Amino acid sequence: DGLYIKPGETRRVRITLKNQMPDPRHVELHVYLPAGWLLTDGPFHVNLPHQTAESKPECSFELTIQAGPTICASNRGVISMNAIGRPTPMLVPLLFLGQS
């Protein structure tokens, strides 16, 4: 929905995951936001089907984030995606620029 945000506004973040592995993956999501901000909607678990010679499956979803009553000029967060059975999480940075 854009990079700029005002206090109390919501923004949607669309994410598309592609599984390039030969087996399906179950991914857990954790969203870390500035103090006072909320994740108002979105999945916390995503199931990715496995890749075959004919298809490269993908999964798209949206997270809805609401700014807190007080915002800064630069507001940062992180989406952590952990594939069950894999040792390293994928970290996706979030950045929203505050508007008064």
QUIBEL-V45807 format. One record per run of one state. SS is the DSSP state (H for helix, E for strand, C for the rest). FROM is the first residue (numbers start at 1). LEN is the number of residues. If there is no record, write none. Layout:
SS;FROM;LEN  SS;FROM;LEN
This chain:
C;1;3  E;4;2  C;6;4  E;10;9  C;19;6  E;25;8  C;33;5  E;38;4  C;42;3  E;45;4  C;49;9  E;58;9  C;67;7  E;74;10  C;84;6  E;90;9  C;99;2
